[in-house]
Amino acid sequence: MVTTLQAKSISINITTRQAMDRQWFLVALLFIVSIVNYFDRQSLSVVAPRLQAEIHLSDQGYGHIVSLFLFASALAYAIAGFVADSLGTRRSMALFVTWWSLAEAATAFVTNSFSLGLARFCLGLGEPGLWVVAPKAVGEYVAPRKRALAIGLYSMGATIGAVIALPVIAFTTTHLPWRSIFLLDGAAGLLWLPLWFWCCRAKRTTLVPGPQAASPVGRSAATVAADRSNLRAVMTRPATWKLLVARGLTDPVWYFYLFWFPKYLVTSRHLTLDAIAHVAWLVYLGAGIGTVSGGLFSGYLIRRGMRIGIAYRWTMLASALVVPFSPLISIVSDSTSAILLASLIAFAHMNCLVTLTALVVELYPATQVGKAAGIIASGSGLGGMVSSEVIGYVVTHYGYSPLFFIMAVLHPLAILLVWRVFAERKTGNPAIG
């Protein structure tokens, strides 16, 4: 009897250890594919001058291509959740990665503005799926107290991608035909797929039994009815709209630092491109640290006995208290101080964003996480579209300084908006708080 019990205990320990190994292997795969995601997103900006000259595309026309990509992204965020909940984590992620990889590869063959717009529109339809399916995967495979850290780790891939994409793509395109970068990017995504299928194979051990565990995929009448019921539950829940607006308010801060801050350093701080290459990466490094710190800090609070929702609340509040220092960026006299302050703001934003994303996983049951994450993330795309128009107008007529004052209040407003969603207990989990 003792021997049998010992054998069972050893078997359970081995199974648990295998599950733990797999959950971190999955996080590593999400980290890698998020780097690929940002490489695919940044590739066009590096080769744009050569592509514009070849297909006779003006700067205004290039701006329309970018807007088309953002419009497709906003649409994709809204529908990706339905695809994820319908197909399941394994198959939906494979679909999205395959779709955007083929769209990226197709960009190598564009001959005019129409074909370029179509390729980038398709890219925009595929890329957001990663950011919808990834938190769903974390909810299924990663233990609750480690979810915020897991989300932070794979989100860091995006910031690392932003740091290394430009120099790597520039180096590649100086040694190979510039169109080849799109083929290489597309191939990277396709080569990633076998590892994903292996990690998420059907017969697996999960550390997350109960409501967050994966469920079988089927399209019976009962399943369709359940999908409709889940959609209704997500759409009628106030937290969904509060979190959507919060993303729409705060994500434009990241879009500014991703697409406009280097231009600010050139036009307002009068730095050379060489100088920017040596120091501006600190902004994205700060963002990368922020993606991990949010998970570490909230995880520390949870281990100390704090309820999950309360830990997330204080983590986000700490970030919101840092962002109001944003106006100092335009006030300080030296560029190094401005860049260091920008790094601090980027750090605070990513700290807040990762925590907000982890909150979605905790607030909604597994059958609703995909839909909820997609709908809420669409606020990011919509906020990005609106902010790009606002930023262009403000910079043209008033310069950059007003933008730093506007950004100072966005995160505090978002925290006020979502503060009470932490008190919701519709998942039946008293640990949410």
VMD Tcl script that draws the C-alpha trace (Angstrom):
set ca {
  {0.00 0.00 0.00}
  {2.77 2.43 0.96}
  {4.64 1.62 -2.21}
  {1.53 2.28 -4.29}
  {0.91 5.62 -2.56}
  {4.55 6.60 -3.04}
  {4.33 5.69 -6.73}
  {1.21 7.79 -7.12}
  {2.88 10.70 -5.31}
  {5.92 10.49 -7.57}
  {3.67 10.35 -10.63}
  {1.74 13.44 -9.49}
  {4.97 15.34 -8.81}
  {6.35 14.47 -12.24}
  {3.09 15.49 -13.93}
  {3.01 18.79 -12.05}
  {6.64 19.49 -12.91}
  {5.94 18.77 -16.59}
  {2.99 21.14 -16.50}
  {5.13 23.87 -14.93}
  {7.83 23.37 -17.56}
  {5.26 23.58 -20.31}
  {3.67 26.77 -19.01}
  {7.00 28.60 -19.16}
  {7.83 27.10 -22.54}
  {4.50 28.48 -23.74}
  {5.37 31.92 -22.33}
  {8.72 31.73 -24.13}
  {6.94 30.95 -27.40}
  {4.59 33.91 -26.89}
  {7.63 36.11 -26.19}
  {9.30 35.02 -29.45}
  {6.22 35.47 -31.59}
  {5.61 38.94 -30.12}
  {9.09 39.91 -31.34}
  {8.18 38.55 -34.78}
  {4.93 40.49 -34.59}
  {6.75 43.79 -34.10}
  {9.34 42.98 -36.75}
  {6.53 42.50 -39.25}
  {4.96 45.78 -38.11}
  {8.17 47.80 -38.35}
  {9.58 46.38 -41.59}
  {7.65 48.71 -43.88}
  {8.79 51.87 -42.10}
  {12.46 50.99 -42.66}
  {12.17 50.31 -46.39}
  {9.43 52.89 -47.01}
  {11.64 55.42 -48.88}
  {12.78 52.80 -51.39}
  {9.30 51.34 -51.74}
  {7.72 54.78 -52.17}
  {10.20 55.67 -54.91}
  {9.60 52.39 -56.74}
  {5.79 52.50 -56.74}
  {5.55 56.33 -56.83}
  {3.84 56.66 -53.47}
  {3.71 60.09 -51.81}
  {4.11 60.71 -48.08}
  {0.40 61.40 -47.85}
  {-0.29 58.13 -49.61}
  {2.02 56.35 -47.20}
  {0.04 57.92 -44.35}
  {-3.14 56.45 -45.81}
  {-1.49 53.01 -45.86}
  {-0.64 53.34 -42.17}
  {-4.19 54.46 -41.36}
  {-5.53 51.48 -43.29}
  {-3.39 49.17 -41.17}
  {-4.70 50.78 -37.95}
  {-8.28 50.56 -39.18}
  {-7.86 46.85 -39.91}
  {-6.29 46.39 -36.47}
  {-9.28 48.00 -34.77}
  {-11.62 45.67 -36.65}
  {-9.45 42.66 -35.90}
  {-9.39 43.33 -32.17}
  {-13.18 43.35 -32.16}
  {-13.56 40.01 -33.96}
  {-10.45 38.13 -32.82}
  {-12.03 37.19 -29.53}
  {-14.92 35.42 -31.27}
  {-12.45 33.46 -33.40}
  {-10.38 32.56 -30.34}
  {-13.35 31.35 -28.32}
  {-14.76 29.45 -31.30}
  {-11.59 27.67 -32.46}
  {-9.80 27.44 -29.14}
  {-6.40 28.76 -28.16}
  {-4.29 26.32 -30.16}
  {-5.98 26.63 -33.53}
  {-6.86 30.33 -33.37}
  {-3.26 31.34 -32.63}
  {-2.06 29.19 -35.52}
  {-4.62 30.83 -37.80}
  {-3.61 34.37 -36.85}
  {0.14 33.77 -37.11}
  {-0.26 32.04 -40.48}
  {-2.49 34.83 -41.79}
  {-0.21 37.70 -40.83}
  {2.94 35.84 -41.90}
  {1.53 35.30 -45.38}
  {0.39 38.94 -45.53}
  {3.88 40.07 -44.55}
  {5.45 37.85 -47.22}
  {2.96 39.15 -49.80}
  {4.29 42.68 -49.23}
  {7.46 41.62 -51.04}
  {5.48 41.38 -54.26}
  {3.49 44.65 -54.23}
  {3.67 46.75 -57.39}
  {1.39 49.69 -56.62}
  {-0.37 51.50 -53.80}
  {-3.47 49.30 -54.10}
  {-1.60 46.02 -53.64}
  {0.46 47.55 -50.83}
  {-2.69 48.75 -49.06}
  {-4.29 45.33 -49.46}
  {-1.24 43.55 -48.04}
  {-0.98 45.86 -45.03}
  {-4.73 45.71 -44.44}
  {-4.44 41.91 -44.28}
  {-1.46 42.27 -41.94}
  {-3.58 44.50 -39.72}
  {-6.34 41.89 -39.66}
  {-3.96 39.19 -38.44}
  {-1.51 40.79 -36.01}
  {-3.95 41.79 -33.22}
  {-4.99 38.16 -32.84}
  {-1.77 37.51 -30.94}
  {-2.69 40.01 -28.23}
  {-6.16 38.50 -27.86}
  {-5.23 34.80 -27.84}
  {-2.11 35.20 -25.69}
  {-3.92 36.22 -22.47}
  {-6.43 33.43 -23.12}
  {-3.52 30.97 -23.35}
  {-2.10 32.32 -20.11}
  {-5.49 31.86 -18.43}
  {-5.54 28.21 -19.51}
  {-1.93 27.16 -18.92}
  {-0.47 29.39 -16.20}
  {-1.21 29.29 -12.49}
  {-3.22 32.32 -11.26}
  {-0.54 33.95 -9.13}
  {1.92 33.86 -12.06}
  {-0.39 35.18 -14.78}
  {0.49 38.86 -14.52}
  {4.19 37.99 -14.70}
  {3.59 35.69 -17.68}
  {1.71 38.44 -19.53}
  {4.49 40.87 -18.70}
  {7.16 38.51 -20.02}
  {5.56 37.92 -23.40}
  {4.57 41.59 -23.70}
  {8.24 42.44 -23.23}
  {8.80 40.79 -26.62}
  {6.96 43.71 -28.23}
  {9.21 46.29 -26.62}
  {12.34 44.29 -27.42}
  {11.05 43.99 -30.97}
  {10.70 47.78 -31.08}
  {14.28 48.19 -29.84}
  {16.01 45.78 -32.21}
  {13.75 45.79 -35.27}
  {15.04 48.99 -36.85}
  {18.79 48.23 -36.73}
  {18.33 44.55 -37.64}
  {16.06 45.32 -40.59}
  {18.35 48.11 -41.74}
  {21.36 45.80 -41.57}
  {19.54 43.04 -43.45}
  {18.35 45.30 -46.22}
  {21.87 46.66 -46.81}
  {23.17 43.14 -47.51}
  {20.15 41.63 -49.25}
  {17.53 42.96 -51.68}
  {15.22 45.17 -49.63}
  {12.09 43.21 -50.57}
  {13.60 40.09 -49.01}
  {12.95 41.39 -45.50}
  {9.23 40.73 -45.95}
  {9.89 37.14 -47.03}
  {12.23 36.55 -44.08}
  {9.73 38.01 -41.63}
  {6.94 35.87 -43.03}
  {9.08 32.74 -42.89}
  {9.93 33.39 -39.23}
  {6.27 33.25 -38.26}
  {5.64 30.06 -40.21}
  {8.70 28.37 -38.70}
  {7.35 29.19 -35.23}
  {4.14 27.24 -35.79}
  {5.42 23.66 -35.26}
  {6.70 24.60 -31.81}
  {3.30 26.07 -30.95}
  {1.46 22.93 -32.06}
  {3.83 20.79 -30.02}
  {3.47 22.90 -26.88}
  {-0.33 23.10 -27.12}
  {-0.95 19.56 -28.26}
  {-4.40 18.23 -27.45}
  {-3.40 15.85 -24.63}
  {-1.84 18.06 -22.03}
  {-1.56 18.58 -18.32}
  {-2.93 21.85 -16.99}
  {-2.22 23.69 -13.78}
  {-5.52 25.51 -14.07}
  {-8.47 23.21 -13.41}
  {-11.96 24.64 -13.20}
  {-13.31 27.72 -14.97}
  {-10.07 28.80 -16.64}
  {-9.18 25.40 -18.07}
  {-9.49 24.84 -21.78}
  {-12.72 23.30 -23.00}
  {-13.29 21.07 -26.00}
  {-14.06 22.83 -29.25}
  {-17.34 22.01 -30.93}
  {-19.87 23.89 -33.01}
  {-23.09 22.22 -31.94}
  {-26.31 24.17 -31.56}
  {-25.69 24.26 -27.83}
  {-22.23 25.70 -28.42}
  {-23.57 28.42 -30.71}
  {-26.24 29.29 -28.16}
  {-23.57 29.40 -25.44}
  {-21.43 31.71 -27.60}
  {-24.34 34.10 -28.01}
  {-25.01 34.00 -24.31}
  {-21.35 34.68 -23.54}
  {-21.26 37.58 -25.98}
  {-24.35 39.06 -24.39}
  {-22.78 38.66 -20.96}
  {-19.59 40.41 -22.09}
  {-21.36 43.22 -23.92}
  {-23.80 43.98 -21.10}
  {-21.14 44.06 -18.44}
  {-20.10 47.61 -17.47}
  {-16.53 46.49 -16.83}
  {-16.12 45.69 -20.53}
  {-16.83 49.24 -21.62}
  {-14.87 50.81 -18.79}
  {-11.81 48.76 -19.67}
  {-12.27 49.50 -23.39}
  {-12.31 53.24 -22.72}
  {-9.31 52.85 -20.40}
  {-7.33 51.23 -23.24}
  {-8.46 53.98 -25.60}
  {-7.22 56.62 -23.15}
  {-3.88 55.12 -22.20}
  {-2.57 53.23 -25.25}
  {-2.10 56.44 -27.32}
  {0.74 57.22 -24.91}
  {2.62 54.17 -26.18}
  {1.76 54.98 -29.80}
  {3.25 58.44 -29.29}
  {6.54 57.06 -28.01}
  {6.60 54.40 -30.71}
  {5.87 56.59 -33.73}
  {6.35 60.26 -32.74}
  {9.00 60.57 -30.05}
  {11.99 60.02 -32.38}
  {10.57 62.76 -34.61}
  {10.24 65.01 -31.55}
  {13.91 64.48 -30.74}
  {14.88 65.50 -34.27}
  {12.61 68.52 -34.75}
  {12.38 69.92 -31.22}
  {15.55 68.66 -29.56}
  {17.63 68.91 -32.77}
  {19.35 65.58 -32.28}
  {20.97 63.82 -35.21}
  {19.81 60.38 -36.27}
  {23.13 58.96 -35.06}
  {22.60 60.50 -31.61}
  {19.05 59.15 -31.46}
  {20.29 55.66 -32.34}
  {22.67 55.81 -29.36}
  {20.23 57.00 -26.68}
  {16.56 56.77 -27.77}
  {16.52 53.01 -27.22}
  {16.40 53.76 -23.49}
  {12.72 54.65 -23.89}
  {11.89 51.18 -25.16}
  {14.14 49.58 -22.58}
  {12.12 51.36 -19.91}
  {8.94 50.04 -21.49}
  {10.37 46.53 -21.51}
  {11.23 46.69 -17.82}
  {7.71 47.94 -17.15}
  {6.16 44.86 -18.76}
  {7.92 42.65 -16.23}
  {7.75 44.88 -13.16}
  {3.96 44.98 -13.16}
  {3.75 41.21 -12.92}
  {6.52 41.01 -10.34}
  {5.02 43.69 -8.10}
  {1.45 42.39 -8.21}
  {2.74 38.83 -7.76}
  {4.69 39.95 -4.68}
  {1.56 41.53 -3.19}
  {-0.48 38.40 -3.90}
  {2.15 36.19 -2.23}
  {1.93 38.49 0.78}
  {-1.74 37.59 1.09}
  {-3.37 40.44 -0.82}
  {-6.36 39.55 -2.98}
  {-5.66 39.53 -6.73}
  {-7.90 42.44 -7.60}
  {-6.54 44.62 -4.81}
  {-2.96 43.84 -5.86}
  {-3.73 44.82 -9.45}
  {-5.47 47.98 -8.26}
  {-2.44 49.25 -6.35}
  {-0.06 48.26 -9.11}
  {-2.01 50.32 -11.63}
  {-2.35 53.23 -9.21}
  {1.42 53.32 -8.70}
  {1.83 53.65 -12.47}
  {-0.80 56.37 -12.73}
  {1.05 58.44 -10.13}
  {4.22 58.42 -12.28}
  {2.70 59.49 -15.61}
  {1.82 63.07 -14.48}
  {5.56 63.83 -14.61}
  {5.19 63.77 -18.41}
  {5.20 67.61 -18.91}
  {8.74 67.76 -17.52}
  {9.93 66.14 -20.76}
  {9.25 69.34 -22.68}
  {10.48 71.57 -19.84}
  {13.93 70.17 -19.01}
  {16.74 71.81 -20.93}
  {18.95 68.86 -21.87}
  {17.91 66.02 -24.16}
  {19.35 63.26 -21.96}
  {17.07 64.22 -19.09}
  {14.11 64.34 -21.48}
  {14.88 60.83 -22.73}
  {15.28 59.47 -19.20}
  {11.94 61.00 -18.22}
  {10.35 59.51 -21.34}
  {11.77 56.13 -20.32}
  {10.11 56.51 -16.92}
  {6.74 57.31 -18.53}
  {7.04 54.37 -20.93}
  {7.91 52.15 -17.95}
  {4.82 53.31 -16.05}
  {2.54 52.86 -19.06}
  {3.62 49.28 -19.74}
  {3.42 48.45 -16.04}
  {-0.20 49.61 -16.11}
  {-1.05 47.97 -19.44}
  {0.20 44.52 -18.42}
  {-1.74 44.68 -15.17}
  {-4.91 45.74 -16.96}
  {-4.52 42.83 -19.39}
  {-4.05 40.39 -16.53}
  {-7.20 41.78 -14.93}
  {-9.24 40.74 -17.97}
  {-8.09 37.14 -17.52}
  {-9.23 37.20 -13.89}
  {-12.55 39.01 -14.34}
  {-14.01 36.85 -17.10}
  {-14.55 33.07 -17.23}
  {-12.63 31.11 -19.85}
  {-15.59 31.00 -22.27}
  {-15.63 34.81 -22.33}
  {-11.96 35.76 -22.07}
  {-11.33 35.79 -25.83}
  {-14.38 37.92 -26.60}
  {-13.73 40.26 -23.68}
  {-10.03 40.66 -24.49}
  {-10.79 41.38 -28.14}
  {-13.52 43.91 -27.49}
  {-11.49 45.67 -24.81}
  {-8.35 45.70 -26.96}
  {-10.27 47.30 -29.83}
  {-10.20 50.41 -27.65}
  {-6.46 50.47 -28.28}
  {-6.90 50.54 -32.05}
  {-9.64 53.15 -31.93}
  {-7.65 55.27 -29.49}
  {-4.60 54.98 -31.73}
  {-6.54 56.12 -34.80}
  {-8.04 59.14 -33.03}
  {-4.79 60.07 -31.29}
  {-2.79 59.98 -34.52}
  {-5.09 62.61 -36.00}
  {-5.01 64.69 -32.81}
  {-1.24 64.49 -32.51}
  {-0.75 65.54 -36.12}
  {-3.02 68.56 -35.67}
  {-1.52 69.64 -32.33}
  {2.07 69.29 -33.53}
  {1.33 71.26 -36.71}
  {-0.37 74.16 -34.93}
  {1.02 74.21 -31.38}
  {4.12 72.00 -31.23}
  {4.79 69.05 -28.95}
  {4.53 70.67 -25.50}
  {0.71 70.48 -25.19}
  {0.85 66.74 -25.91}
  {2.99 66.04 -22.85}
  {0.48 67.90 -20.68}
  {-2.43 65.96 -22.21}
  {-0.69 62.65 -21.65}
  {-0.14 63.55 -18.00}
  {-3.83 63.11 -17.18}
  {-4.79 60.09 -19.30}
  {-3.70 57.32 -16.93}
  {-5.18 58.94 -13.80}
  {-8.49 59.31 -15.66}
  {-8.36 55.66 -16.68}
  {-7.67 54.52 -13.11}
  {-10.66 56.50 -11.84}
  {-12.78 54.85 -14.52}
  {-11.78 51.25 -13.81}
  {-11.22 51.45 -10.05}
  {-14.54 49.80 -9.18}
  {-14.26 46.94 -11.70}
  {-11.88 45.27 -9.28}
  {-14.79 44.79 -6.90}
  {-16.82 42.71 -9.39}
  {-17.26 39.07 -8.47}
  {-19.21 37.73 -11.44}
  {-16.61 35.04 -11.99}
  {-17.45 33.66 -8.56}
  {-13.86 34.09 -7.47}
  {-13.71 35.77 -4.05}
  {-9.97 36.26 -4.50}
  {-10.56 38.93 -7.11}
  {-11.47 41.54 -4.48}
}
mol new
graphics top color blue
foreach p $ca { graphics top sphere $p radius 0.5 }
foreach p [lrange $ca 0 end-1] q [lrange $ca 1 end] { graphics top cylinder $p $q radius 0.2 }
display resetview
